[in-house]
Amino acid sequence: MSKLTRAFRESNRNFAVQKKKKLALLRALSH
């Protein structure tokens, strides 16, 4: 169970990072 939750948290963090990168990229392109 702990392994699952850890993996879930990791994927969530990765998703957030990708989202931030995408937003930053869009912002850079729009300027």
MODELLER restraints for C-alpha pairs under 7 A, 6 or more apart:
rsr = mdl.restraints
at = mdl.atoms
